[in-house]
Amino acid sequence: MYSIVISQSALKQLQNLQKPFVKKIGKAIEKLATDPRPIGVKKLQGSNENLYRIRVGDYRIVYVIDDGIKLIDIRRIGHRKDIYK
């Protein structure tokens, strides 16, 4: 079981979304605690960190996995057109 930490900026992004999306994204985040690399996960290129992303409809959750201390650090949550900027 992994611990989940959500950065302040990701929390703010999540609070700005509409309620139906918040529920779906919340469920996806909860599932990461048991399976940090679910089907469909992608490792992002071009970063020094081990960034991963999962899709939740048109939204993306970008996070870092630390297997040593079993921690998932969620960095960004946003619409697919804005998340990689």
ROSEFI-683257 format. One record per residue: residue number from 1; chain; x, y, z of N, C-alpha, C in turn. Coordinates in nm, 4 decimals, always signed. Example, Ala and Ser with C-alpha at 12.3 -4.5 7.8 and 13.67 -1.06 7.14 Angstrom:
{i 1 ch A nxx +1.3190 nyy -0.5690 nzz +0.7800 caxx +1.2300 cayy -0.4500 cazz +0.7800 cxx +1.3200 cyy -0.3300 czz +0.7800}
{i 2 ch A nxx +1.2850 nyy -0.2250 nzz +0.7080 caxx +1.3670 cayy -0.1060 cazz +0.7140 cxx +1.2900 cyy +0.0030 czz +0.7870}
! end
This chain:
{i 1 ch A nxx +0.0843 nyy -0.1185 nzz +0.0000 caxx +0.0000 cayy +0.0000 cazz +0.0000 cxx +0.0885 cyy +0.1245 czz +0.0000}
{i 2 ch A nxx +0.0632 nyy +0.2126 nzz -0.0928 caxx +0.1404 cayy +0.3364 cazz -0.1059 cxx +0.0668 cyy +0.4518 czz -0.0370}
{i 3 ch A nxx +0.1446 nyy +0.5438 nzz +0.0193 caxx +0.0871 cayy +0.6679 cazz +0.0721 cxx +0.0743 cyy +0.7664 czz -0.0422}
{i 4 ch A nxx -0.0250 nyy +0.8532 nzz -0.0350 caxx -0.0467 cayy +0.9503 cazz -0.1415 cxx -0.0347 cyy +1.0917 czz -0.0841}
{i 5 ch A nxx +0.0462 nyy +1.1732 nzz -0.1512 caxx +0.0629 cayy +1.3140 cazz -0.1152 cxx +0.0217 cyy +1.3962 czz -0.2368}
{i 6 ch A nxx -0.0610 nyy +1.4967 nzz -0.2138 caxx -0.1046 cayy +1.5840 cazz -0.3235 cxx -0.0445 cyy +1.7219 czz -0.2997}
{i 7 ch A nxx +0.0271 nyy +1.7731 nzz -0.3993 caxx +0.0883 cayy +1.9056 cazz -0.3859 cxx -0.0203 cyy +2.0129 czz -0.3777}
{i 8 ch A nxx +0.0155 nyy +2.1286 nzz -0.3229 caxx -0.0802 cayy +2.2382 cazz -0.3094 cxx -0.1349 cyy +2.2811 czz -0.4457}
{i 9 ch A nxx -0.0468 nyy +2.2879 nzz -0.5457 caxx -0.0924 cayy +2.3312 cazz -0.6782 cxx -0.1889 cyy +2.2293 czz -0.7395}
{i 10 ch A nxx -0.1626 nyy +2.0995 nzz -0.7203 caxx -0.2531 cayy +1.9968 cazz -0.7728 cxx -0.3869 cyy +2.0017 czz -0.7003}
{i 11 ch A nxx -0.3841 nyy +2.0272 nzz -0.5709 caxx -0.5078 cayy +2.0371 cazz -0.4936 cxx -0.5917 cyy +2.1555 czz -0.5412}
{i 12 ch A nxx -0.5250 nyy +2.2648 nzz -0.5693 caxx -0.5941 cayy +2.3840 cazz -0.6200 cxx -0.6553 cyy +2.3551 czz -0.7579}
{i 13 ch A nxx -0.5799 nyy +2.2863 nzz -0.8441 caxx -0.6308 cayy +2.2509 cazz -0.9764 cxx -0.7530 cyy +2.1604 czz -0.9638}
{i 14 ch A nxx -0.7473 nyy +2.0669 nzz -0.8697 caxx -0.8584 cayy +1.9743 cazz -0.8487 cxx -0.9820 cyy +2.0479 czz -0.7995}
{i 15 ch A nxx -0.9654 nyy +2.1446 nzz -0.7111 caxx -1.0787 cayy +2.2189 cazz -0.6566 cxx -1.1456 cyy +2.3068 czz -0.7618}
{i 16 ch A nxx -1.0746 nyy +2.3421 nzz -0.8678 caxx -1.1310 cayy +2.4270 cazz -0.9724 cxx -1.2121 cyy +2.3490 czz -1.0759}
{i 17 ch A nxx -1.2128 nyy +2.2171 nzz -1.0667 caxx -1.2872 cayy +2.1352 cazz -1.1625 cxx -1.4326 cyy +2.1202 czz -1.1197}
{i 18 ch A nxx -1.5156 nyy +2.0769 nzz -1.2144 caxx -1.6564 cayy +2.0523 cazz -1.1847 cxx -1.6699 cyy +1.9236 czz -1.1035}
{i 19 ch A nxx -1.7749 nyy +1.9152 nzz -1.0225 caxx -1.7920 cayy +1.8046 cazz -0.9273 cxx -1.7867 cyy +1.6642 czz -0.9892}
{i 20 ch A nxx -1.8513 nyy +1.6393 nzz -1.1036 caxx -1.8439 cayy +1.5019 cazz -1.1572 cxx -1.6999 cyy +1.4586 czz -1.1872}
{i 21 ch A nxx -1.6179 nyy +1.5523 nzz -1.2346 caxx -1.4790 cayy +1.5198 cazz -1.2653 cxx -1.3981 cyy +1.4993 czz -1.1383}
{i 22 ch A nxx -1.4300 nyy +1.5767 nzz -1.0353 caxx -1.3588 cayy +1.5643 cazz -0.9080 cxx -1.3797 cyy +1.4249 czz -0.8504}
{i 23 ch A nxx -1.5021 nyy +1.3732 nzz -0.8585 caxx -1.5311 cayy +1.2391 cazz -0.8067 cxx -1.4527 cyy +1.1329 czz -0.8831}
{i 24 ch A nxx -1.4523 nyy +1.1414 nzz -1.0159 caxx -1.3805 cayy +1.0421 cazz -1.0977 cxx -1.2305 cyy +1.0470 czz -1.0701}
{i 25 ch A nxx -1.1761 nyy +1.1675 nzz -1.0627 caxx -1.0325 cayy +1.1830 cazz -1.0385 cxx -0.9983 cyy +1.1351 czz -0.8974}
{i 26 ch A nxx -1.0850 nyy +1.1631 nzz -0.8010 caxx -1.0641 cayy +1.1164 cazz -0.6639 cxx -1.0579 cyy +0.9649 czz -0.6560}
{i 27 ch A nxx -1.1474 nyy +0.8973 nzz -0.7274 caxx -1.1468 cayy +0.7507 cazz -0.7292 cxx -1.0178 cyy +0.6980 czz -0.7928}
{i 28 ch A nxx -0.9741 nyy +0.7631 nzz -0.9007 caxx -0.8505 cayy +0.7202 cazz -0.9674 cxx -0.7301 cyy +0.7377 czz -0.8754}
{i 29 ch A nxx -0.7274 nyy +0.8466 nzz -0.7992 caxx -0.6172 cayy +0.8709 cazz -0.7057 cxx -0.6167 cyy +0.7652 czz -0.5956}
{i 30 ch A nxx -0.7347 nyy +0.7301 nzz -0.5447 caxx -0.7443 cayy +0.6262 cazz -0.4411 cxx -0.6921 cyy +0.4921 czz -0.4924}
{i 31 ch A nxx -0.7197 nyy +0.4596 nzz -0.6171 caxx -0.6738 cayy +0.3329 cazz -0.6745 cxx -0.5216 cyy +0.3287 czz -0.6894}
{i 32 ch A nxx -0.4584 nyy +0.4459 nzz -0.7024 caxx -0.3125 cayy +0.4497 cazz -0.7149 cxx -0.2434 cyy +0.3962 czz -0.5904}
{i 33 ch A nxx -0.3092 nyy +0.4051 nzz -0.4752 caxx -0.2492 cayy +0.3568 cazz -0.3505 cxx -0.2215 cyy +0.2068 czz -0.3562}
{i 34 ch A nxx -0.3074 nyy +0.1317 nzz -0.4244 caxx -0.2868 cayy -0.0120 cazz -0.4343 cxx -0.2129 cyy -0.0526 czz -0.5619}
{i 35 ch A nxx -0.2301 nyy +0.0245 nzz -0.6687 caxx -0.1643 cayy -0.0066 cazz -0.7955 cxx -0.1091 cyy +0.1225 czz -0.8564}
{i 36 ch A nxx +0.0174 nyy +0.1594 nzz -0.8253 caxx +0.0716 cayy +0.2859 cazz -0.8741 cxx +0.0997 cyy +0.2887 czz -1.0240}
{i 37 ch A nxx +0.1007 nyy +0.1729 nzz -1.0870 caxx +0.1239 cayy +0.1653 cazz -1.2316 cxx +0.0101 cyy +0.0871 czz -1.2968}
{i 38 ch A nxx -0.1101 nyy +0.1461 nzz -1.3014 caxx -0.2247 cayy +0.0742 cazz -1.3594 cxx -0.2110 cyy +0.0621 czz -1.5105}
{i 39 ch A nxx -0.2996 nyy -0.0146 nzz -1.5694 caxx -0.3014 cayy -0.0282 cazz -1.7150 cxx -0.3264 cyy +0.1096 czz -1.7756}
{i 40 ch A nxx -0.2469 nyy +0.1458 nzz -1.8747 caxx -0.2626 cayy +0.2737 cazz -1.9407 cxx -0.1714 cyy +0.3829 czz -1.8882}
{i 41 ch A nxx -0.0933 nyy +0.3538 nzz -1.7838 caxx -0.0009 cayy +0.4539 cazz -1.7297 cxx +0.1100 cyy +0.4798 czz -1.8312}
{i 42 ch A nxx +0.1562 nyy +0.6026 nzz -1.8400 caxx +0.2669 cayy +0.6386 cazz -1.9295 cxx +0.3739 cyy +0.7084 czz -1.8484}
{i 43 ch A nxx +0.4984 nyy +0.6742 nzz -1.8758 caxx +0.6103 cayy +0.7454 cazz -1.8148 cxx +0.6429 cyy +0.8631 czz -1.9053}
{i 44 ch A nxx +0.6514 nyy +0.9818 nzz -1.8470 caxx +0.6746 cayy +1.1014 cazz -1.9269 cxx +0.8225 cyy +1.1165 czz -1.9586}
{i 45 ch A nxx +0.8516 nyy +1.1586 nzz -2.0800 caxx +0.9884 cayy +1.1778 cazz -2.1265 cxx +1.0328 cyy +1.3215 czz -2.1008}
{i 46 ch A nxx +1.1648 nyy +1.3435 nzz -2.0969 caxx +1.2183 cayy +1.4786 cazz -2.0924 cxx +1.2223 cyy +1.5411 czz -1.9547}
{i 47 ch A nxx +1.2135 nyy +1.4618 nzz -1.8507 caxx +1.2186 cayy +1.5162 cazz -1.7151 cxx +1.3221 cyy +1.4384 czz -1.6348}
{i 48 ch A nxx +1.3864 nyy +1.5050 nzz -1.5420 caxx +1.4832 cayy +1.4378 cazz -1.4549 cxx +1.4128 cyy +1.3486 czz -1.3538}
{i 49 ch A nxx +1.2883 nyy +1.3808 nzz -1.3232 caxx +1.2115 cayy +1.3023 cazz -1.2279 cxx +1.1422 cyy +1.1870 czz -1.2994}
{i 50 ch A nxx +1.1023 nyy +1.0887 nzz -1.2233 caxx +1.0264 cayy +0.9771 cazz -1.2788 cxx +0.8787 cyy +1.0135 czz -1.2788}
{i 51 ch A nxx +0.8384 nyy +1.0963 nzz -1.3733 caxx +0.6991 cayy +1.1395 cazz -1.3814 cxx +0.6168 cyy +1.0390 czz -1.4599}
{i 52 ch A nxx +0.4987 nyy +1.0100 nzz -1.4079 caxx +0.4036 cayy +0.9228 cazz -1.4739 cxx +0.2732 cyy +0.9983 czz -1.4889}
{i 53 ch A nxx +0.1888 nyy +0.9525 nzz -1.5823 caxx +0.0575 cayy +1.0128 cazz -1.5954 cxx -0.0457 cyy +0.9054 czz -1.6251}
{i 54 ch A nxx -0.1645 nyy +0.9299 nzz -1.5726 caxx -0.2784 cayy +0.8449 cazz -1.6051 cxx -0.3897 cyy +0.9336 czz -1.6600}
{i 55 ch A nxx -0.4741 nyy +0.8732 nzz -1.7412 caxx -0.5879 cayy +0.9428 cazz -1.8004 cxx -0.7122 cyy +0.9165 czz -1.7178}
{i 56 ch A nxx -0.7927 nyy +1.0210 nzz -1.7021 caxx -0.9262 cayy +1.0087 cazz -1.6447 cxx -1.0157 cyy +1.0927 czz -1.7352}
{i 57 ch A nxx -1.0691 nyy +1.0297 nzz -1.8387 caxx -1.1453 cayy +1.1030 cazz -1.9395 cxx -1.0527 cyy +1.1978 czz -2.0139}
{i 58 ch A nxx -1.0895 nyy +1.3257 nzz -2.0186 caxx -1.0062 cayy +1.4261 cazz -2.0846 cxx -0.9049 cyy +1.4881 czz -1.9884}
{i 59 ch A nxx -0.9000 nyy +1.4386 nzz -1.8667 caxx -0.8093 cayy +1.4936 cazz -1.7660 cxx -0.6915 cyy +1.3998 czz -1.7424}
{i 60 ch A nxx -0.5829 nyy +1.4584 nzz -1.6944 caxx -0.4613 cayy +1.3825 cazz -1.6677 cxx -0.4155 cyy +1.4064 czz -1.5241}
{i 61 ch A nxx -0.3605 nyy +1.3031 nzz -1.4631 caxx -0.2994 cayy +1.3132 cazz -1.3306 cxx -0.1517 cyy +1.2819 czz -1.3500}
{i 62 ch A nxx -0.0656 nyy +1.3772 nzz -1.3156 caxx +0.0796 cayy +1.3605 cazz -1.3294 cxx +0.1370 cyy +1.3423 czz -1.1900}
{i 63 ch A nxx +0.2173 nyy +1.2372 nzz -1.1727 caxx +0.2664 cayy +1.2049 cazz -1.0390 cxx +0.4034 cyy +1.1388 czz -1.0443}
{i 64 ch A nxx +0.4669 nyy +1.1328 nzz -0.9264 caxx +0.5972 cayy +1.0690 cazz -0.9089 cxx +0.5771 cyy +0.9500 czz -0.8165}
{i 65 ch A nxx +0.6432 nyy +0.8385 nzz -0.8486 caxx +0.6378 cayy +0.7192 cazz -0.7643 cxx +0.7732 cyy +0.7012 czz -0.6972}
{i 66 ch A nxx +0.7725 nyy +0.6877 nzz -0.5646 caxx +0.8941 cayy +0.6562 cazz -0.4895 cxx +0.8739 cyy +0.5175 czz -0.4281}
{i 67 ch A nxx +0.9291 nyy +0.4160 nzz -0.4942 caxx +0.9101 cayy +0.2782 cazz -0.4480 cxx +0.9834 cyy +0.2499 czz -0.3178}
{i 68 ch A nxx +1.0915 nyy +0.3244 nzz -0.2907 caxx +1.1696 cayy +0.3017 cazz -0.1690 cxx +1.0891 cyy +0.3249 czz -0.0423}
{i 69 ch A nxx +1.0141 nyy +0.4343 nzz -0.0397 caxx +0.9346 cayy +0.4655 cazz +0.0792 cxx +0.7842 cyy +0.4494 czz +0.0541}
{i 70 ch A nxx +0.7512 nyy +0.3901 nzz -0.0590 caxx +0.6116 cayy +0.3637 cazz -0.0976 cxx +0.5268 cyy +0.4907 czz -0.0892}
{i 71 ch A nxx +0.5647 nyy +0.5876 nzz -0.1735 caxx +0.4978 cayy +0.7177 cazz -0.1748 cxx +0.4622 cyy +0.7570 czz -0.3171}
{i 72 ch A nxx +0.3432 nyy +0.8099 nzz -0.3341 caxx +0.3002 cayy +0.8666 cazz -0.4613 cxx +0.2784 cyy +1.0153 czz -0.4373}
{i 73 ch A nxx +0.3510 nyy +1.0964 nzz -0.5135 caxx +0.3444 cayy +1.2416 cazz -0.4996 cxx +0.2751 cyy +1.2981 czz -0.6236}
{i 74 ch A nxx +0.1513 nyy +1.3420 nzz -0.6081 caxx +0.0743 cayy +1.3950 cazz -0.7206 cxx +0.1143 cyy +1.5398 czz -0.7413}
{i 75 ch A nxx +0.1617 nyy +1.5695 nzz -0.8629 caxx +0.2150 cayy +1.7017 cazz -0.8935 cxx +0.1169 cyy +1.7922 czz -0.9654}
{i 76 ch A nxx +0.0437 nyy +1.7369 nzz -1.0637 caxx -0.0476 cayy +1.8190 cazz -1.1436 cxx -0.1722 cyy +1.7404 czz -1.1791}
{i 77 ch A nxx -0.2819 nyy +1.8137 nzz -1.1891 caxx -0.4090 cayy +1.7580 cazz -1.2342 cxx -0.4689 cyy +1.8616 czz -1.3280}
{i 78 ch A nxx -0.5033 nyy +1.8195 nzz -1.4483 caxx -0.5613 cayy +1.9174 cazz -1.5396 cxx -0.6109 cyy +1.8563 czz -1.6686}
{i 79 ch A nxx -0.6716 nyy +1.9411 nzz -1.7495 caxx -0.7237 cayy +1.9009 cazz -1.8795 cxx -0.6075 cyy +1.8669 czz -1.9722}
{i 80 ch A nxx -0.6293 nyy +1.7761 nzz -2.0616 caxx -0.5216 cayy +1.7272 cazz -2.1483 cxx -0.4597 cyy +1.8362 czz -2.2344}
{i 81 ch A nxx -0.5344 nyy +1.9404 nzz -2.2673 caxx -0.4789 cayy +2.0465 cazz -2.3524 cxx -0.3859 cyy +2.1393 czz -2.2749}
{i 82 ch A nxx -0.3973 nyy +2.1422 nzz -2.1418 caxx -0.3188 cayy +2.2355 cazz -2.0613 cxx -0.2111 cyy +2.1700 czz -1.9757}
{i 83 ch A nxx -0.2192 nyy +2.0420 nzz -1.9506 caxx -0.1384 cayy +1.9787 cazz -1.8473 cxx +0.0115 cyy +1.9748 czz -1.8792}
{i 84 ch A nxx +0.0486 nyy +1.9683 nzz -2.0046 caxx +0.1906 cayy +1.9516 cazz -2.0399 cxx +0.2626 cyy +2.0835 czz -2.0648}
{i 85 ch A nxx +0.1943 nyy +2.1954 nzz -2.0478 caxx +0.2561 cayy +2.3255 cazz -2.0726 cxx +0.3408 cyy +2.3692 czz -1.9561}
! end
